Structure formats: C-alpha cells, structure tokens
Amino acid sequence: MVFEETPTDSKGQEVEALTLEKGLQNLEIIVKTLEQKDLPLEKALSLFKEGVGLVQYCSNVLDLAEKQMEILLEGPDGKLQIRPASFDMEG
C-alpha cells in the first residue's frame, strides 16, 4: 500500500496540498494586495517573491498536464491510435 506524504510547512504543521486552482486563486489575491498604494515595501517584496513562486508552480503543473495528454486518432488503416498531444504555442 502506498501512502502519500502530507505536506508540512516550515514549523512541521500539516498544510493543504496546493492545486493549480488554489495556486491561481492565491496569485490573484497577491496581485490585488500588491495593487494597494499603502502597502509597506517589505510586505510588497515578500508578496512579490511568493507570487513568482506561485507562477513557477502553476507553469510546471500546466507543463506536466500537457505532457500527459494524449489524443485518440484514426490511423490510415482505420484503426484508432493513441498519440501524444502536440500544442502549438502562439506568442
């Protein structure tokens, strides 16, 4: 039997596993907080650093999801084949 390790913070307290959705939600909160004019510089820098980490995490989750996706295609012989998905990125 395999048990997943419960994530803990720096104090050893159990924390909720971060999902893509929760990461994006936290990032939105950080952006709104950073838009406040009366935010002390030290707090702003701390939030910015946290936001950069969240962007990296969310990007990694999306990259992994893209690699795991597969497309079901009909081959030339009429049989169905599973192939990795290929996404062209517009920039």
Z-matrix of the N, CA and C atoms (Angstrom, degrees):
N
C 1 1.450
C 2 1.523 1 108.67
N 3 1.330 2 117.35 1 136.19
C 4 1.455 3 122.32 2 -179.33
C 5 1.520 4 109.32 3 -106.28
N 6 1.323 5 115.30 4 129.58
C 7 1.457 6 120.60 5 177.58
C 8 1.518 7 108.34 6 -109.91
N 9 1.320 8 116.14 7 134.27
C 10 1.453 9 119.93 8 175.36
C 11 1.517 10 108.66 9 -83.00
N 12 1.314 11 115.27 10 136.03
C 13 1.452 12 120.29 11 178.84
C 14 1.524 13 109.70 12 -72.88
N 15 1.326 14 116.53 13 132.98
C 16 1.458 15 121.13 14 178.01
C 17 1.520 16 108.35 15 -78.46
N 18 1.328 17 118.70 16 127.34
C 19 1.460 18 120.77 17 179.91
C 20 1.521 19 111.38 18 -62.88
N 21 1.326 20 115.81 19 146.21
C 22 1.460 21 121.26 20 177.75
C 23 1.518 22 109.05 21 -129.45
N 24 1.334 23 115.72 22 155.16
C 25 1.456 24 119.41 23 177.05
C 26 1.520 25 109.50 24 -88.25
N 27 1.336 26 117.04 25 -172.58
C 28 1.462 27 121.24 26 -176.21
C 29 1.525 28 112.96 27 -65.16
N 30 1.331 29 117.64 28 -17.55
C 31 1.464 30 121.51 29 179.18
C 32 1.522 31 112.08 30 -97.53
N 33 1.333 32 117.24 31 5.17
C 34 1.455 33 120.79 32 179.97
C 35 1.518 34 113.76 33 83.50
N 36 1.326 35 117.46 34 5.41
C 37 1.458 36 121.60 35 178.91
C 38 1.524 37 109.41 36 -78.26
N 39 1.332 38 117.05 37 140.08
C 40 1.458 39 119.94 38 176.84
C 41 1.521 40 109.55 39 -67.90
N 42 1.326 41 115.77 40 138.09
C 43 1.460 42 121.04 41 178.34
C 44 1.520 43 109.45 42 -126.64
N 45 1.320 44 115.34 43 156.71
C 46 1.459 45 121.88 44 179.06
C 47 1.529 46 109.12 45 -69.38
N 48 1.336 47 116.63 46 136.41
C 49 1.456 48 120.32 47 177.51
C 50 1.528 49 109.29 48 -63.00
N 51 1.322 50 115.99 49 137.92
C 52 1.457 51 120.81 50 -177.64
C 53 1.522 52 110.07 51 -83.71
N 54 1.317 53 115.76 52 124.38
C 55 1.457 54 121.69 53 175.70
C 56 1.524 55 108.04 54 -101.05
N 57 1.311 56 116.37 55 167.24
C 58 1.462 57 120.34 56 176.88
C 59 1.525 58 110.16 57 -58.71
N 60 1.319 59 116.16 58 -45.07
C 61 1.459 60 120.41 59 -178.16
C 62 1.523 61 111.51 60 -62.33
N 63 1.328 62 116.61 61 -43.16
C 64 1.464 63 120.70 62 179.46
C 65 1.530 64 110.17 63 -67.84
N 66 1.326 65 116.75 64 -37.80
C 67 1.459 66 120.48 65 177.50
C 68 1.517 67 111.69 66 -62.13
N 69 1.337 68 116.42 67 -43.96
C 70 1.466 69 120.53 68 178.22
C 71 1.524 70 111.43 69 -65.68
N 72 1.330 71 115.80 70 -38.91
C 73 1.467 72 120.27 71 178.38
C 74 1.533 73 109.83 72 -63.51
N 75 1.330 74 116.68 73 -44.48
C 76 1.465 75 120.45 74 178.59
C 77 1.526 76 110.89 75 -63.21
N 78 1.324 77 116.46 76 -38.23
C 79 1.459 78 121.02 77 178.84
C 80 1.531 79 110.91 78 -63.81
N 81 1.323 80 117.54 79 -40.67
C 82 1.469 81 121.14 80 177.28
C 83 1.526 82 110.95 81 -62.37
N 84 1.318 83 116.66 82 -40.49
C 85 1.470 84 120.80 83 178.92
C 86 1.525 85 110.08 84 -64.07
N 87 1.329 86 116.16 85 -42.47
C 88 1.466 87 120.48 86 179.40
C 89 1.523 88 110.40 87 -62.24
N 90 1.323 89 117.26 88 -44.96
C 91 1.470 90 120.79 89 -179.86
C 92 1.528 91 110.39 90 -60.73
N 93 1.320 92 117.44 91 -45.53
C 94 1.469 93 120.56 92 179.54
C 95 1.527 94 110.99 93 -62.34
N 96 1.325 95 116.39 94 -38.88
C 97 1.463 96 120.22 95 179.34
C 98 1.526 97 110.51 96 -67.57
N 99 1.337 98 116.64 97 -41.64
C 100 1.464 99 120.43 98 179.62
C 101 1.525 100 112.38 99 -65.47
N 102 1.313 101 117.85 100 -23.48
C 103 1.465 102 121.85 101 179.38
C 104 1.530 103 112.62 102 -75.71
N 105 1.332 104 117.18 103 -10.85
C 106 1.463 105 120.52 104 178.66
C 107 1.529 106 109.27 105 -71.19
N 108 1.315 107 116.61 106 136.59
C 109 1.466 108 120.88 107 -175.98
C 110 1.524 109 113.14 108 -77.56
N 111 1.318 110 117.95 109 -24.12
C 112 1.459 111 120.47 110 -175.10
C 113 1.528 112 113.06 111 -97.32
N 114 1.314 113 118.45 112 19.27
C 115 1.458 114 122.96 113 -178.45
C 116 1.529 115 109.59 114 -78.61
N 117 1.336 116 117.98 115 125.38
C 118 1.465 117 119.98 116 178.23
C 119 1.537 118 111.13 117 -61.21
N 120 1.318 119 116.10 118 147.07
C 121 1.457 120 121.99 119 -176.29
C 122 1.527 121 111.88 120 -57.22
N 123 1.320 122 117.34 121 -44.09
C 124 1.470 123 120.70 122 -178.85
C 125 1.531 124 111.04 123 -60.07
N 126 1.319 125 116.94 124 -43.07
C 127 1.467 126 121.75 125 178.64
C 128 1.526 127 110.16 126 -66.56
N 129 1.338 128 116.88 127 -41.16
C 130 1.463 129 121.04 128 179.59
C 131 1.525 130 110.81 129 -62.07
N 132 1.317 131 117.45 130 -43.54
C 133 1.465 132 120.83 131 179.08
C 134 1.521 133 111.57 132 -64.73
N 135 1.321 134 116.22 133 -39.79
C 136 1.461 135 120.65 134 177.98
C 137 1.526 136 111.23 135 -63.28
N 138 1.327 137 116.30 136 -44.85
C 139 1.462 138 120.84 137 178.60
C 140 1.528 139 111.38 138 -65.88
N 141 1.333 140 116.66 139 -39.07
C 142 1.462 141 120.49 140 178.57
C 143 1.527 142 110.21 141 -61.18
N 144 1.317 143 116.22 142 -44.94
C 145 1.469 144 121.24 143 179.10
C 146 1.533 145 110.48 144 -61.59
N 147 1.318 146 116.53 145 -42.98
C 148 1.464 147 120.94 146 177.57
C 149 1.531 148 110.58 147 -63.37
N 150 1.317 149 116.41 148 -40.65
C 151 1.460 150 121.22 149 178.82
C 152 1.518 151 112.39 150 -62.88
N 153 1.327 152 116.86 151 -41.65
C 154 1.464 153 120.65 152 177.76
C 155 1.527 154 110.01 153 -61.01
N 156 1.318 155 116.76 154 -41.75
C 157 1.463 156 120.56 155 177.32
C 158 1.522 157 112.05 156 -62.37
N 159 1.330 158 116.52 157 -40.28
C 160 1.467 159 120.44 158 178.44
C 161 1.528 160 111.62 159 -66.26
N 162 1.324 161 116.84 160 -39.47
C 163 1.467 162 120.37 161 177.84
C 164 1.524 163 109.60 162 -61.97
N 165 1.323 164 117.22 163 -44.26
C 166 1.465 165 120.83 164 178.88
C 167 1.521 166 110.75 165 -62.94
N 168 1.324 167 117.29 166 -43.67
C 169 1.463 168 121.30 167 179.54
C 170 1.530 169 110.75 168 -61.21
N 171 1.328 170 116.73 169 -49.69
C 172 1.469 171 120.78 170 -178.16
C 173 1.526 172 110.95 171 -62.91
N 174 1.316 173 116.84 172 -39.28
C 175 1.461 174 120.93 173 177.88
C 176 1.524 175 110.87 174 -62.73
N 177 1.321 176 116.93 175 -42.21
C 178 1.466 177 121.14 176 178.13
C 179 1.522 178 111.53 177 -64.09
N 180 1.322 179 117.47 178 -41.22
C 181 1.467 180 121.35 179 178.71
C 182 1.523 181 110.17 180 -62.18
N 183 1.325 182 117.16 181 -44.15
C 184 1.464 183 121.20 182 179.78
C 185 1.527 184 111.60 183 -66.82
N 186 1.330 185 117.36 184 -39.26
C 187 1.468 186 120.58 185 177.27
C 188 1.522 187 110.72 186 -61.89
N 189 1.322 188 116.64 187 -43.64
C 190 1.461 189 121.08 188 179.30
C 191 1.520 190 110.92 189 -64.24
N 192 1.318 191 117.21 190 -41.74
C 193 1.466 192 120.87 191 179.29
C 194 1.528 193 110.43 192 -62.42
N 195 1.326 194 116.49 193 -40.75
C 196 1.467 195 120.19 194 179.26
C 197 1.527 196 110.65 195 -62.91
N 198 1.321 197 116.79 196 -40.92
C 199 1.465 198 120.44 197 -179.96
C 200 1.524 199 111.86 198 -66.33
N 201 1.316 200 117.08 199 -29.24
C 202 1.460 201 121.07 200 -176.63
C 203 1.522 202 112.77 201 -84.89
N 204 1.315 203 117.23 202 -15.76
C 205 1.465 204 119.44 203 -177.20
C 206 1.522 205 110.82 204 -73.98
N 207 1.298 206 114.75 205 143.98
C 208 1.450 207 121.14 206 177.20
C 209 1.523 208 108.73 207 -132.64
N 210 1.322 209 115.20 208 154.70
C 211 1.456 210 120.88 209 -179.98
C 212 1.519 211 108.31 210 -118.45
N 213 1.309 212 115.88 211 137.13
C 214 1.454 213 122.16 212 176.51
C 215 1.523 214 107.82 213 -91.27
N 216 1.335 215 116.09 214 117.46
C 217 1.461 216 121.71 215 -177.00
C 218 1.516 217 110.66 216 -122.85
N 219 1.309 218 115.12 217 153.22
C 220 1.458 219 120.15 218 174.34
C 221 1.526 220 107.87 219 -91.96
N 222 1.331 221 116.27 220 122.86
C 223 1.457 222 121.57 221 -179.87
C 224 1.518 223 111.73 222 -78.79
N 225 1.348 224 116.73 223 174.94
C 226 1.461 225 121.15 224 -179.07
C 227 1.524 226 113.08 225 -62.19
N 228 1.324 227 117.00 226 -24.99
C 229 1.463 228 120.85 227 179.17
C 230 1.526 229 112.24 228 -86.15
N 231 1.335 230 117.14 229 2.50
C 232 1.455 231 121.02 230 179.35
C 233 1.515 232 114.01 231 88.08
N 234 1.335 233 117.56 232 -7.16
C 235 1.466 234 121.01 233 179.39
C 236 1.528 235 109.76 234 -85.26
N 237 1.331 236 114.36 235 149.89
C 238 1.459 237 119.41 236 178.28
C 239 1.522 238 109.61 237 -79.16
N 240 1.318 239 115.35 238 138.37
C 241 1.456 240 122.10 239 179.04
C 242 1.524 241 108.65 240 -129.50
N 243 1.315 242 115.16 241 144.89
C 244 1.463 243 120.07 242 176.02
C 245 1.521 244 107.48 243 -100.37
N 246 1.330 245 115.41 244 126.27
C 247 1.465 246 120.82 245 179.21
C 248 1.525 247 108.83 246 -129.57
N 249 1.330 248 115.85 247 150.69
C 250 1.467 249 118.29 248 176.13
C 251 1.519 250 110.46 249 -61.84
N 252 1.306 251 115.40 250 143.71
C 253 1.462 252 120.31 251 178.05
C 254 1.520 253 109.05 252 -72.33
N 255 1.299 254 116.53 253 145.00
C 256 1.456 255 122.37 254 176.12
C 257 1.519 256 107.33 255 -126.44
N 258 1.318 257 115.63 256 121.64
C 259 1.457 258 120.45 257 -178.01
C 260 1.520 259 109.09 258 -115.38
N 261 1.306 260 116.73 259 124.08
C 262 1.458 261 121.08 260 175.16
C 263 1.516 262 107.79 261 -83.83
N 264 1.320 263 115.77 262 127.78
C 265 1.458 264 120.75 263 -179.57
C 266 1.517 265 108.80 264 -93.30
N 267 1.328 266 116.35 265 127.96
C 268 1.456 267 120.93 266 176.10
C 269 1.513 268 108.17 267 -90.74
N 270 1.278 269 117.71 268 137.24
C 271 1.439 270 119.23 269 -177.71
C 272 1.434 271 111.54 270 -137.34
